Amino acid sequence: MSTILIIDDEEKLRSLLTRIIKLEGFEVLEAATLKAGLKVLEKEPVDVVLCDVKLPDGSGVDFVSVVKSKSIATEIILLTAYGNIPDGVQAMKLGAFDYITKGDDNDKIIPLLTRAVEKVQLQKRVTQLEKQVGKQYAFENILGTSPLILDAIHLAKKVAQTEATVLLLGETGTGKEVFAQAIHHGSKRSGKPFIALNCSAFGKELLESEIFGHKAGAFTGAVKDKKGLIEEASTGTLFLDEIGEMHIDLQAKLLRVLETNEFIKVGDTKSTKVDVRIIAATNRNLSNDVEAGKFREDLFYRINVFTITLPALRDRKKDIALLAEHFASLFAGKTNSRIKPISQALIEQLQAHPWKGNIRELKNVIERAVILSEHNELAISDLPVDMQFVQTQPGGVSAFDLSSVEKLHIQRVLNHTKGNKTEAARLLNIGLTTLYRKIEEYHIS
Protein backbone atom coordinates (compact mmCIF):
# COMPACT_ATOMS: atom_id res chain seq x y z
CA MET A 1 0.00 0.00 0.00
CA SER A 2 1.37 3.42 -0.98
CA THR A 3 1.68 6.11 1.69
CA ILE A 4 0.69 9.76 1.17
CA LEU A 5 1.70 12.59 3.51
CA ILE A 6 -0.52 15.70 3.57
CA ILE A 7 1.09 18.88 4.94
CA ASP A 8 -1.44 21.71 5.34
CA ASP A 9 -2.26 24.04 8.22
CA GLU A 10 -5.99 24.09 7.32
CA GLU A 11 -7.35 21.22 9.40
CA LYS A 12 -10.71 20.96 7.59
CA LEU A 13 -9.07 20.74 4.16
CA ARG A 14 -6.52 18.26 5.48
CA SER A 15 -9.28 16.03 6.89
CA LEU A 16 -11.28 16.23 3.66
CA LEU A 17 -8.28 15.25 1.54
CA THR A 18 -7.48 12.42 3.95
CA ARG A 19 -10.98 10.90 3.60
CA ILE A 20 -10.94 11.21 -0.20
CA ILE A 21 -7.48 9.68 -0.57
CA LYS A 22 -8.13 6.85 1.90
CA LEU A 23 -11.19 5.83 -0.12
CA GLU A 24 -8.80 5.18 -3.03
CA GLY A 25 -6.87 2.63 -0.95
CA PHE A 26 -3.91 4.79 0.07
CA GLU A 27 -2.50 5.07 3.58
CA VAL A 28 -2.53 8.73 4.66
CA LEU A 29 -0.38 10.60 7.20
CA GLU A 30 -0.97 14.24 8.25
CA ALA A 31 1.08 17.21 9.41
CA ALA A 32 0.18 20.87 10.00
CA THR A 33 3.67 22.34 9.52
CA LEU A 34 6.83 21.70 7.53
CA LYS A 35 8.70 20.84 10.73
CA ALA A 36 6.08 18.24 11.67
CA GLY A 37 6.07 16.92 8.11
CA LEU A 38 9.85 16.53 8.17
CA LYS A 39 9.62 14.48 11.38
CA VAL A 40 7.10 12.18 9.70
CA LEU A 41 9.42 11.75 6.70
CA GLU A 42 12.29 10.83 9.00
CA LYS A 43 10.22 8.12 10.71
CA GLU A 44 7.97 6.75 7.96
CA PRO A 45 8.55 5.72 4.33
CA VAL A 46 6.42 8.13 2.27
CA ASP A 47 5.74 7.78 -1.46
CA VAL A 48 4.04 11.12 -2.22
CA VAL A 49 3.84 14.41 -0.30
CA LEU A 50 0.85 16.73 -0.83
CA CYS A 51 2.12 20.04 0.53
CA ASP A 52 0.64 23.53 0.82
CA VAL A 53 2.81 26.29 -0.63
CA LYS A 54 2.30 28.78 2.21
CA LEU A 55 2.72 27.37 5.71
CA PRO A 56 3.36 29.04 9.09
CA ASP A 57 6.99 27.91 9.23
CA GLY A 58 8.06 28.27 5.61
CA SER A 59 7.48 27.78 1.89
CA GLY A 60 6.38 24.51 0.34
CA VAL A 61 8.44 25.42 -2.74
CA ASP A 62 11.64 25.50 -0.69
CA PHE A 63 10.55 22.31 1.07
CA VAL A 64 10.77 20.43 -2.25
CA SER A 65 14.57 20.43 -2.21
CA VAL A 66 14.57 19.37 1.47
CA VAL A 67 12.40 16.33 0.70
CA LYS A 68 14.46 15.39 -2.35
CA SER A 69 17.65 15.54 -0.29
CA LYS A 70 16.11 13.04 2.16
CA SER A 71 14.57 10.69 -0.41
CA ILE A 72 15.08 11.22 -4.13
CA ALA A 73 12.31 8.73 -4.95
CA THR A 74 9.60 10.58 -2.96
CA GLU A 75 7.37 12.72 -5.20
CA ILE A 76 5.91 16.11 -4.14
CA ILE A 77 2.71 17.74 -5.33
CA LEU A 78 2.28 21.36 -4.23
CA LEU A 79 -1.10 22.89 -3.40
CA THR A 80 -1.75 26.63 -3.45
CA ALA A 81 -4.79 28.83 -2.81
CA TYR A 82 -3.69 31.19 -5.55
CA GLY A 83 -2.07 30.19 -8.80
CA ASN A 84 1.43 31.67 -9.08
CA ILE A 85 3.33 30.89 -12.25
CA PRO A 86 6.84 31.82 -10.96
CA ASP A 87 6.32 29.61 -7.88
CA GLY A 88 5.11 26.78 -10.09
CA VAL A 89 8.12 27.05 -12.39
CA GLN A 90 10.54 27.14 -9.46
CA ALA A 91 8.85 24.14 -7.82
CA MET A 92 9.17 22.05 -10.98
CA LYS A 93 12.84 23.02 -11.34
CA LEU A 94 13.47 21.81 -7.80
CA GLY A 95 11.89 18.46 -8.60
CA ALA A 96 8.18 18.79 -7.72
CA PHE A 97 5.92 16.33 -9.53
CA ASP A 98 3.19 18.95 -10.11
CA TYR A 99 1.72 22.22 -8.83
CA ILE A 100 -2.08 22.66 -8.61
CA THR A 101 -4.63 25.14 -7.25
CA LYS A 102 -6.79 24.21 -4.27
CA GLY A 103 -10.51 23.89 -4.84
CA ASP A 104 -10.48 24.38 -8.62
CA ASP A 105 -8.35 21.26 -9.17
CA ASN A 106 -9.80 18.86 -6.55
CA ASP A 107 -10.93 16.47 -9.27
CA LYS A 108 -7.33 16.25 -10.48
CA ILE A 109 -5.82 15.17 -7.18
CA ILE A 110 -6.55 11.41 -7.34
CA PRO A 111 -5.42 10.93 -10.98
CA LEU A 112 -2.35 13.03 -10.18
CA LEU A 113 -1.59 10.97 -7.08
CA THR A 114 -1.99 7.75 -9.05
CA ARG A 115 0.55 8.91 -11.65
CA ALA A 116 2.96 10.06 -8.94
CA VAL A 117 2.69 6.70 -7.14
CA GLU A 118 3.29 4.84 -10.41
CA LYS A 119 6.46 6.87 -10.94
CA VAL A 120 7.63 6.09 -7.40
CA GLN A 121 6.98 2.37 -7.85
CA LEU A 122 8.86 2.39 -11.15
CA GLN A 123 11.82 4.12 -9.50
CA LYS A 124 11.79 1.56 -6.68
CA ARG A 125 11.80 -1.25 -9.24
CA VAL A 126 14.73 0.33 -11.09
CA THR A 127 16.64 0.70 -7.82
CA GLN A 128 15.92 -2.93 -6.95
CA LEU A 129 17.16 -4.10 -10.36
CA GLU A 130 20.31 -1.98 -9.99
CA LYS A 131 21.00 -3.67 -6.65
CA GLN A 132 20.46 -7.09 -8.22
CA VAL A 133 22.87 -6.21 -11.02
CA GLY A 134 25.39 -5.04 -8.43
CA LYS A 135 25.06 -8.35 -6.56
CA GLN A 136 25.31 -10.30 -9.80
CA TYR A 137 28.68 -8.73 -10.60
CA ALA A 138 30.00 -8.62 -7.02
CA PHE A 139 33.41 -10.12 -6.28
CA GLU A 140 31.67 -12.65 -4.04
CA ASN A 141 30.14 -14.22 -7.17
CA ILE A 142 33.53 -15.02 -8.70
CA LEU A 143 33.84 -18.72 -7.93
CA GLY A 144 37.05 -20.36 -6.83
CA THR A 145 39.15 -21.22 -3.81
CA SER A 146 42.51 -21.86 -5.46
CA PRO A 147 45.34 -19.49 -4.43
CA LEU A 148 45.75 -18.10 -7.95
CA ILE A 149 42.14 -16.95 -8.31
CA LEU A 150 42.01 -15.66 -4.73
CA ASP A 151 45.12 -13.54 -5.38
CA ALA A 152 43.52 -12.11 -8.53
CA ILE A 153 40.31 -11.25 -6.63
CA HIS A 154 42.35 -9.60 -3.85
CA LEU A 155 44.18 -7.38 -6.35
CA ALA A 156 40.94 -6.50 -8.15
CA LYS A 157 39.24 -5.45 -4.91
CA LYS A 158 42.20 -3.21 -4.09
CA VAL A 159 42.25 -1.42 -7.44
CA ALA A 160 38.43 -1.14 -7.69
CA GLN A 161 38.38 1.69 -5.13
CA THR A 162 40.82 3.77 -7.18
CA GLU A 163 40.60 5.47 -10.56
CA ALA A 164 43.62 3.60 -11.92
CA THR A 165 43.58 2.14 -15.41
CA VAL A 166 43.58 -1.67 -15.21
CA LEU A 167 45.06 -4.23 -17.60
CA LEU A 168 43.65 -7.76 -17.33
CA LEU A 169 45.83 -10.51 -18.78
CA GLY A 170 44.79 -14.08 -19.43
CA GLU A 171 43.85 -16.66 -22.00
CA THR A 172 40.52 -16.57 -23.80
CA GLY A 173 37.69 -17.68 -21.53
CA THR A 174 39.39 -17.00 -18.19
CA GLY A 175 36.75 -14.44 -17.13
CA LYS A 176 38.35 -11.10 -17.99
CA GLU A 177 35.00 -9.37 -18.60
CA VAL A 178 33.61 -10.82 -15.35
CA PHE A 179 36.53 -9.24 -13.49
CA ALA A 180 36.06 -5.94 -15.34
CA GLN A 181 32.39 -5.88 -14.31
CA ALA A 182 33.30 -6.66 -10.70
CA ILE A 183 35.90 -3.87 -10.61
CA HIS A 184 33.35 -1.41 -12.02
CA HIS A 185 30.59 -2.40 -9.60
CA GLY A 186 33.04 -2.33 -6.70
CA SER A 187 34.11 1.22 -7.56
CA LYS A 188 32.71 4.69 -6.97
CA ARG A 189 31.42 4.55 -10.55
CA SER A 190 29.02 1.73 -9.70
CA GLY A 191 25.57 2.61 -10.99
CA LYS A 192 27.09 4.53 -13.90
CA PRO A 193 27.44 3.03 -17.39
CA PHE A 194 29.61 -0.03 -17.97
CA ILE A 195 30.22 -0.54 -21.68
CA ALA A 196 32.24 -3.42 -23.13
CA LEU A 197 33.77 -3.56 -26.60
CA ASN A 198 35.74 -6.35 -28.24
CA CYS A 199 38.40 -4.61 -30.33
CA SER A 200 38.96 -7.71 -32.48
CA ALA A 201 35.36 -7.61 -33.77
CA PHE A 202 35.82 -4.52 -35.98
CA GLY A 203 38.09 -3.24 -38.72
CA LYS A 204 40.10 -0.06 -38.15
CA GLU A 205 37.61 2.47 -39.56
CA LEU A 206 34.54 0.93 -37.96
CA LEU A 207 36.31 0.52 -34.62
CA GLU A 208 37.33 4.18 -34.65
CA SER A 209 33.72 5.21 -35.23
CA GLU A 210 32.46 2.81 -32.55
CA ILE A 211 34.86 4.08 -29.90
CA PHE A 212 35.09 7.78 -30.71
CA GLY A 213 31.89 8.48 -32.66
CA HIS A 214 31.60 10.59 -35.78
CA LYS A 215 30.06 13.74 -37.22
CA ALA A 216 27.45 13.68 -39.99
CA GLY A 217 29.13 13.53 -43.39
CA ALA A 218 32.44 12.22 -42.00
CA PHE A 219 32.24 9.30 -44.43
CA THR A 220 29.79 7.63 -46.78
CA GLY A 221 26.77 6.51 -44.79
CA ALA A 222 27.37 8.89 -41.86
CA VAL A 223 24.02 10.65 -42.22
CA LYS A 224 23.90 11.99 -38.65
CA ASP A 225 26.12 12.60 -35.65
CA LYS A 226 26.88 9.52 -33.58
CA LYS A 227 28.20 9.30 -30.03
CA GLY A 228 31.07 6.89 -29.58
CA LEU A 229 31.16 4.31 -26.81
CA ILE A 230 33.79 6.30 -24.95
CA GLU A 231 31.31 9.17 -24.69
CA GLU A 232 28.40 6.84 -23.84
CA ALA A 233 30.51 5.45 -20.98
CA SER A 234 31.26 8.91 -19.56
CA THR A 235 31.16 8.97 -15.73
CA GLY A 236 31.39 5.16 -15.91
CA THR A 237 33.75 2.51 -17.28
CA LEU A 238 34.76 1.48 -20.79
CA PHE A 239 36.06 -2.09 -21.04
CA LEU A 240 38.26 -2.64 -24.11
CA ASP A 241 38.65 -6.39 -24.59
CA GLU A 242 41.42 -7.71 -26.85
CA ILE A 243 43.09 -4.29 -26.90
CA GLY A 244 46.13 -5.90 -28.52
CA GLU A 245 44.08 -6.17 -31.73
CA MET A 246 43.54 -2.38 -31.94
CA HIS A 247 45.18 -0.74 -34.98
CA ILE A 248 48.27 1.27 -34.03
CA ASP A 249 46.77 4.50 -35.45
CA LEU A 250 43.81 4.22 -33.07
CA GLN A 251 46.16 3.55 -30.18
CA ALA A 252 47.37 7.15 -30.44
CA LYS A 253 43.81 8.46 -30.06
CA LEU A 254 43.22 6.25 -27.04
CA LEU A 255 46.47 7.46 -25.48
CA ARG A 256 45.24 11.04 -25.78
CA VAL A 257 42.06 10.14 -23.89
CA LEU A 258 44.07 8.59 -21.07
CA GLU A 259 46.39 11.60 -20.85
CA THR A 260 43.98 14.54 -21.41
CA ASN A 261 40.44 13.14 -20.93
CA GLU A 262 39.47 14.41 -24.37
CA PHE A 263 39.23 13.12 -27.94
CA ILE A 264 38.18 14.19 -31.42
CA LYS A 265 35.30 12.47 -33.18
CA VAL A 266 35.76 11.23 -36.74
CA GLY A 267 35.13 14.22 -39.02
CA ASP A 268 35.13 16.75 -36.17
CA THR A 269 37.51 19.67 -35.63
CA LYS A 270 37.07 20.27 -31.91
CA SER A 271 37.77 18.15 -28.87
CA THR A 272 35.14 16.46 -26.71
CA LYS A 273 35.74 16.18 -22.96
CA VAL A 274 35.02 12.86 -21.27
CA ASP A 275 35.25 11.38 -17.77
CA VAL A 276 35.74 7.66 -18.20
CA ARG A 277 37.72 4.87 -16.59
CA ILE A 278 39.44 2.45 -18.94
CA ILE A 279 39.81 -1.25 -18.18
CA ALA A 280 41.66 -3.13 -20.91
CA ALA A 281 42.20 -6.84 -21.48
CA THR A 282 44.21 -9.04 -23.79
CA ASN A 283 45.38 -12.61 -24.29
CA ARG A 284 48.46 -11.40 -26.14
CA ASN A 285 51.95 -10.67 -24.83
CA LEU A 286 51.96 -6.89 -25.24
CA SER A 287 55.65 -6.60 -24.34
CA ASN A 288 56.48 -8.73 -27.39
CA ASP A 289 54.06 -6.68 -29.51
CA VAL A 290 55.83 -3.47 -28.40
CA GLU A 291 59.20 -4.91 -29.46
CA ALA A 292 57.68 -5.98 -32.79
CA GLY A 293 56.26 -2.48 -33.38
CA LYS A 294 52.64 -3.70 -33.26
CA PHE A 295 51.73 -1.88 -30.05
CA ARG A 296 52.71 1.61 -28.92
CA GLU A 297 55.19 1.58 -26.06
CA ASP A 298 53.75 4.78 -24.52
CA LEU A 299 50.22 3.34 -24.55
CA PHE A 300 51.46 0.07 -23.08
CA TYR A 301 52.96 1.85 -20.09
CA ARG A 302 49.84 3.99 -19.74
CA ILE A 303 47.42 1.04 -19.56
CA ASN A 304 49.86 -1.11 -17.61
CA VAL A 305 49.36 0.97 -14.44
CA PHE A 306 47.83 -1.99 -12.60
CA THR A 307 48.02 -5.47 -14.09
CA ILE A 308 46.04 -8.51 -12.97
CA THR A 309 46.78 -11.92 -14.49
CA LEU A 310 43.86 -14.36 -14.52
CA PRO A 311 44.87 -18.01 -14.22
CA ALA A 312 44.01 -20.63 -16.82
CA LEU A 313 41.50 -23.26 -15.69
CA ARG A 314 44.10 -26.04 -15.97
CA ASP A 315 46.14 -24.20 -13.31
CA ARG A 316 43.24 -24.16 -10.83
CA LYS A 317 41.92 -27.72 -11.16
CA LYS A 318 40.55 -27.77 -7.62
CA ASP A 319 37.98 -25.18 -8.77
CA ILE A 320 36.65 -27.31 -11.65
CA ALA A 321 34.17 -29.24 -9.48
CA LEU A 322 32.82 -26.02 -7.94
CA LEU A 323 32.41 -24.35 -11.32
CA ALA A 324 30.84 -27.45 -12.90
CA GLU A 325 28.27 -27.73 -10.10
CA HIS A 326 27.45 -24.03 -10.42
CA PHE A 327 26.88 -24.30 -14.18
CA ALA A 328 24.85 -27.50 -13.76
CA SER A 329 22.54 -25.70 -11.32
CA LEU A 330 22.35 -22.65 -13.58
CA PHE A 331 21.35 -24.57 -16.71
CA ALA A 332 18.99 -26.89 -14.85
CA GLY A 333 17.10 -23.76 -13.80
CA LYS A 334 17.07 -22.38 -17.34
CA THR A 335 15.75 -25.66 -18.79
CA ASN A 336 13.29 -26.23 -15.93
CA SER A 337 14.87 -29.59 -15.21
CA ARG A 338 15.82 -31.22 -11.92
CA ILE A 339 19.28 -30.37 -10.66
CA LYS A 340 21.39 -33.50 -10.98
CA PRO A 341 24.54 -34.25 -9.00
CA ILE A 342 27.79 -34.71 -10.91
CA SER A 343 29.39 -38.15 -10.67
CA GLN A 344 32.89 -38.38 -9.24
CA ALA A 345 34.01 -40.10 -12.44
CA LEU A 346 32.84 -37.08 -14.43
CA ILE A 347 34.67 -34.68 -12.09
CA GLU A 348 37.88 -36.64 -12.59
CA GLN A 349 37.35 -36.62 -16.35
CA LEU A 350 36.82 -32.86 -16.31
CA GLN A 351 39.98 -32.35 -14.25
CA ALA A 352 41.97 -34.40 -16.77
CA HIS A 353 40.88 -32.19 -19.70
CA PRO A 354 43.32 -29.39 -20.78
CA TRP A 355 40.54 -26.74 -21.12
CA LYS A 356 42.07 -24.64 -23.86
CA GLY A 357 38.85 -22.60 -23.86
CA ASN A 358 38.99 -22.29 -20.06
CA ILE A 359 35.83 -21.42 -18.07
CA ARG A 360 33.87 -20.60 -21.22
CA GLU A 361 34.55 -24.09 -22.61
CA LEU A 362 33.60 -25.73 -19.30
CA LYS A 363 30.35 -23.75 -19.22
CA ASN A 364 29.43 -24.93 -22.72
CA VAL A 365 30.28 -28.55 -21.91
CA ILE A 366 28.11 -28.56 -18.78
CA GLU A 367 25.21 -26.88 -20.60
CA ARG A 368 25.33 -29.64 -23.23
CA ALA A 369 25.51 -32.33 -20.52
CA VAL A 370 22.46 -30.92 -18.69
CA ILE A 371 20.45 -30.89 -21.93
CA LEU A 372 21.41 -34.43 -22.97
CA SER A 373 21.49 -36.20 -19.62
CA GLU A 374 18.93 -38.97 -19.12
CA HIS A 375 20.40 -40.36 -15.87
CA ASN A 376 20.05 -39.54 -12.20
CA GLU A 377 23.36 -37.73 -12.29
CA LEU A 378 25.61 -36.13 -14.89
CA ALA A 379 28.03 -38.77 -16.12
CA ILE A 380 30.97 -39.18 -18.49
CA SER A 381 28.60 -40.39 -21.20
CA ASP A 382 27.04 -36.88 -21.26
CA LEU A 383 30.32 -35.34 -22.39
CA PRO A 384 31.23 -34.71 -26.04
CA VAL A 385 32.68 -37.88 -27.58
CA ASP A 386 36.21 -36.49 -27.86
CA MET A 387 36.23 -35.84 -24.11
CA GLN A 388 34.92 -39.22 -23.06
CA PHE A 389 37.97 -41.27 -23.97
CA VAL A 390 40.66 -39.38 -22.09
CA GLN A 391 41.09 -41.55 -19.00
CA THR A 392 42.85 -40.54 -15.84
CA GLN A 393 45.48 -43.14 -14.88
CA PRO A 394 47.54 -43.37 -11.68
CA GLY A 395 49.80 -40.36 -11.42
CA GLY A 396 47.41 -38.25 -13.51
CA VAL A 397 48.61 -39.64 -16.87
CA SER A 398 45.98 -39.75 -19.64
CA ALA A 399 45.86 -42.55 -22.21
CA PHE A 400 43.73 -43.80 -25.08
CA ASP A 401 43.17 -47.31 -23.79
CA LEU A 402 41.17 -49.63 -26.10
CA SER A 403 39.34 -51.42 -23.27
CA SER A 404 38.37 -48.06 -21.74
CA VAL A 405 36.99 -46.90 -25.07
CA GLU A 406 34.97 -50.13 -25.43
CA LYS A 407 33.63 -49.87 -21.88
CA LEU A 408 32.52 -46.27 -22.35
CA HIS A 409 30.91 -47.03 -25.70
CA ILE A 410 28.90 -49.93 -24.25
CA GLN A 411 27.85 -47.73 -21.33
CA ARG A 412 26.68 -45.00 -23.74
CA VAL A 413 24.64 -47.45 -25.80
CA LEU A 414 23.04 -48.91 -22.65
CA ASN A 415 22.17 -45.39 -21.54
CA HIS A 416 20.65 -44.75 -24.95
CA THR A 417 18.49 -47.88 -24.72
CA LYS A 418 17.62 -47.08 -21.07
CA GLY A 419 19.15 -50.39 -19.95
CA ASN A 420 17.50 -52.59 -22.59
CA LYS A 421 20.31 -55.10 -23.17
CA THR A 422 18.66 -56.87 -26.11
CA GLU A 423 18.34 -53.59 -28.00
CA ALA A 424 21.87 -52.58 -26.94
CA ALA A 425 23.30 -55.85 -28.29
CA ARG A 426 21.47 -55.27 -31.58
CA LEU A 427 22.86 -51.73 -31.91
CA LEU A 428 26.38 -52.91 -30.99
CA ASN A 429 26.06 -55.75 -33.52
CA ILE A 430 27.18 -58.35 -30.95
CA GLY A 431 25.46 -61.34 -29.35
CA LEU A 432 23.49 -60.87 -26.13
CA THR A 433 25.77 -63.37 -24.35
CA THR A 434 28.83 -61.37 -25.42
CA LEU A 435 27.23 -58.20 -24.10
CA TYR A 436 26.55 -59.79 -20.70
CA ARG A 437 30.14 -61.04 -20.55
CA LYS A 438 31.53 -57.59 -21.28
CA ILE A 439 29.16 -55.95 -18.74
CA GLU A 440 30.54 -58.34 -16.11
CA GLU A 441 34.15 -57.89 -17.28
CA TYR A 442 33.97 -54.08 -17.20
CA HIS A 443 31.79 -53.89 -14.08
CA ILE A 444 29.19 -51.84 -15.91
CA SER A 445 26.21 -51.08 -13.70
Residue pairs with C-beta under 8 A, 6 or more apart in sequence:
1 25
1 26
1 27
2 26
2 27
2 47
2 48
2 117
2 120
2 121
3 26
3 27
3 28
3 29
3 44
3 45
3 46
3 47
3 48
4 21
4 26
4 27
4 28
4 29
4 46
4 47
4 48
4 49
4 50
4 113
5 28
5 29
5 30
5 31
5 37
5 40
5 41
5 44
5 46
5 48
5 49
5 50
6 14
6 17
6 18
6 21
6 28
6 29
6 30
6 31
6 49
6 50
6 51
7 30
7 31
7 32
7 33
7 34
7 36
7 37
7 49
7 50
7 51
7 52
7 55
7 60
7 63
8 14
8 17
8 32
8 50
8 51
8 52
8 55
8 79
9 32
9 33
9 52
9 55
9 56
10 52
11 32
13 102
14 30
14 32
17 28
17 50
17 109
18 28
18 30
20 109
20 110
21 28
21 109
21 110
21 113
22 28
24 110
24 113
24 114
26 113
26 117
29 40
29 44
29 46
31 37
31 39
31 40
33 55
33 56
33 57
34 51
34 55
34 57
34 58
34 60
34 63
34 66
35 57
37 49
37 51
37 63
38 66
38 70
40 46
41 49
41 67
41 70
41 71
41 74
42 70
46 71
46 74
47 74
47 75
47 116
47 117
47 120
47 121
48 74
48 75
48 76
48 77
48 97
48 113
48 116
48 117
48 120
49 67
49 74
49 75
49 76
49 77
50 77
50 79
50 109
50 113
51 60
51 63
51 76
51 77
51 78
51 79
52 60
52 78
52 79
52 80
53 59
53 60
53 61
53 78
53 79
53 80
53 81
53 84
53 87
54 60
54 80
54 81
60 78
60 79
60 80
60 91
61 78
61 87
61 90
61 91
61 94
61 96
63 76
64 76
64 78
64 91
64 94
64 95
64 96
65 94
65 95
67 74
67 76
68 74
68 76
68 94
68 95
73 120
73 123
73 124
73 127
74 120
75 97
75 116
75 117
75 119
75 120
76 91
76 95
76 96
76 97
77 96
77 97
77 98
77 99
77 100
77 109
77 112
77 113
77 116
78 87
78 88
78 91
78 96
78 98
78 99
78 100
79 100
79 101
79 102
80 87
80 99
80 100
80 101
80 102
81 101
81 102
81 103
82 101
83 101
87 99
88 99
91 99
92 98
92 99
97 112
97 115
97 116
97 119
98 112
98 116
100 108
100 109
100 112
130 191
133 185
134 185
134 190
134 191
135 141
137 178
137 181
137 182
137 184
137 185
138 182
138 185
138 186
139 153
139 156
139 157
139 182
139 186
141 182
142 149
142 153
142 175
142 178
142 179
142 182
143 319
143 322
143 323
143 326
144 150
144 153
144 316
144 319
144 322
144 323
145 318
145 319
145 322
146 311
146 315
146 316
146 317
146 318
146 319
148 311
148 315
148 316
149 310
149 311
149 316
149 319
152 179
152 308
152 309
152 310
152 311
155 306
155 308
156 166
156 179
156 182
156 183
156 186
156 308
157 186
159 166
159 183
159 306
159 308
160 182
160 183
160 184
160 186
160 187
161 186
161 187
161 188
162 187
162 306
163 277
164 305
164 306
165 258
165 277
165 278
165 279
165 280
165 302
165 303
165 305
165 306
166 180
166 183
166 278
166 279
166 280
166 305
166 306
166 307
166 308
167 279
167 280
167 281
167 282
167 286
167 303
167 304
167 305
167 306
167 307
167 308
168 176
168 179
168 180
168 279
168 280
168 281
168 282
168 307
168 308
168 310
169 281
169 282
169 283
169 307
169 308
169 309
169 310
170 176
170 281
170 283
170 309
170 310
170 311
170 312
171 283
171 310
171 312
171 356
171 358
172 283
172 357
172 358
172 360
173 313
173 357
173 358
173 359
173 360
173 361
174 310
174 311
174 312
174 313
174 358
174 359
175 310
175 358
175 359
176 241
176 281
176 310
177 196
177 239
177 241
177 281
179 308
179 310
180 194
180 196
180 237
180 239
180 279
180 281
181 194
181 239
183 237
183 279
184 190
184 194
184 236
184 237
184 239
184 277
184 279
185 194
187 237
187 277
189 235
189 236
189 237
189 277
192 235
192 236
192 237
193 232
193 233
193 234
193 235
193 236
193 237
194 233
194 236
194 237
194 239
195 229
195 232
195 233
195 236
195 237
195 238
195 239
196 239
196 241
197 210
197 211
197 229
197 238
197 239
197 240
197 241
198 241
198 242
199 207
199 240
199 241
199 242
199 243
199 244
199 245
199 246
200 241
200 242
200 245
202 210
204 247
204 249
204 250
205 219
207 246
207 247
207 250
208 250
208 253
208 266
209 218
209 219
209 222
209 226
209 228
209 266
210 228
210 229
211 228
211 229
211 230
211 240
211 250
211 253
211 254
212 228
212 230
212 231
212 253
212 263
212 264
212 265
212 266
213 225
213 226
213 227
213 228
213 230
213 231
213 265
213 266
213 272
214 222
214 225
214 226
214 228
214 265
214 266
214 267
214 268
215 222
215 225
215 265
215 266
215 267
215 268
216 222
216 223
216 224
216 225
216 267
217 267
218 265
218 266
218 267
218 268
219 266
219 267
222 266
222 267
225 265
228 263
228 265
229 238
230 238
230 257
230 263
230 274
230 276
231 272
231 274
233 276
234 274
234 275
234 276
235 275
235 276
236 276
236 277
237 276
237 277
237 278
237 279
238 276
238 277
238 278
238 279
239 279
239 280
239 281
240 246
240 254
240 278
240 279
240 280
240 281
241 280
241 281
241 282
242 281
242 282
242 283
242 284
243 280
243 281
243 282
243 303
244 282
244 283
244 284
244 286
244 289
244 294
244 295
245 284
246 254
248 293
248 294
248 295
248 296
251 295
251 296
251 299
252 296
252 299
253 263
253 264
254 278
254 299
255 296
255 298
255 299
255 302
256 262
256 263
257 263
257 274
257 276
257 278
258 278
258 299
258 302
258 303
259 302
261 273
261 274
261 275
261 276
262 271
262 272
262 273
262 274
263 271
263 272
263 274
264 270
264 271
264 272
265 272
278 303
280 303
286 295
286 300
286 304
287 300
289 295
290 296
290 297
290 300
312 355
312 358
313 319
313 320
313 323
313 355
313 358
313 359
313 361
313 362
314 354
314 355
317 351
320 347
320 350
320 351
320 362
321 342
321 347
321 350
321 351
323 359
323 362
323 363
324 342
324 346
324 347
324 350
324 362
324 366
325 342
327 362
327 363
327 366
327 367
328 339
328 340
328 342
328 366
328 369
328 370
328 378
329 339
331 366
331 367
331 370
331 371
332 338
332 339
332 340
332 370
333 339
335 370
335 371
337 370
340 370
340 373
340 375
340 376
340 377
340 378
341 376
341 377
341 378
342 377
342 378
343 377
343 378
343 379
343 380
345 379
345 380
346 369
346 377
346 378
346 379
346 380
346 382
346 383
348 392
349 380
349 383
349 387
349 388
349 390
349 391
349 392
350 362
350 365
351 392
352 390
352 391
352 392
352 396
352 398
353 387
353 390
355 361
355 362
357 364
365 383
365 384
365 387
366 378
368 382
368 384
369 378
369 382
369 383
370 378
372 382
373 379
373 382
374 415
374 418
375 381
375 382
375 415
379 415
380 388
380 408
380 411
381 388
381 408
381 411
381 412
381 415
388 408
388 412
389 400
389 404
389 405
389 408
390 398
390 400
391 398
391 399
391 400
391 401
391 404
392 398
393 399
403 442
406 438
406 442
407 438
407 442
407 444
409 428
410 424
410 428
410 435
410 438
410 439
410 442
410 444
411 444
413 424
413 427
413 428
414 421
414 424
414 444
416 424
416 427
417 423
417 424
417 427
421 432
421 435
421 436
421 439
422 432
424 435
425 431
425 432
425 434
425 435
428 435
430 438
438 444
